Amino acid sequence: MGPVEIVMVGAGNRGYLAYGAFALRHPGAARFVAVAEPDYGRRARFAEAHGIPADRQLRSWAELAERPRSRPRRSTRRWTAPTMRARSRLRAHLMAFAAERARASGETVIMERFRRSVS
């Protein structure tokens, strides 16, 4: 079985230096196939490191959610799993919404450092 194909949502330092570096060190385990990041420099840096074509370099998770996806056959490859990140309360709220939309469409979602504030 080939590597798990992953869409990176949020390509800041942790996405680039931790998850991205892992995929580069272990190409048989994981491969990034798209990136969604609002900051052009971060998006371009991540895309260049992972050989992601321009049509798979997106500005936001919403743009990612709008795009139709071609599903690989289950017998040969795993599903694409977006990795979503949150850093502030507003972003945490948006990431929760994004994750719910992805799950509703049948995507596998991996979320990192997600906290829900309790008042």
C-alpha positions, 0 to 999 in steps of 0.5 A: 500500500502506498503513502497516505495522501494528505491535504494540509490546511494551515502551513505555518511553522508546525505544518511545515517543520513538523508534519511537512518534514515528517512526510519528506523524511518518510515518503512511503508513509505520508504524502501531501497532495494539496495545501490550503493556507491564506499566507502566500509565502507559507503556501508557496514554501510548503507547495515547493517542498512537497511538489504540489501543483498550482491547481492544488494550492488554495487560499482557504479551507473554504476554497478546499471545501468547494472543490470537487474531489476525485475519490481513489478506489478504496482497494488501492489507496486510502482516503485523503485526510485534511489536517486542520489547525487552530490558534485563536478562539475565532480560528478555533470556531472556524476550524470546528465549522470546517471540520464538521463540513469535511466530516459531513462530506465523508472526509477523514479529518485530523485536527491538531491542538483544538480546544473548545472554550467552556464559559 
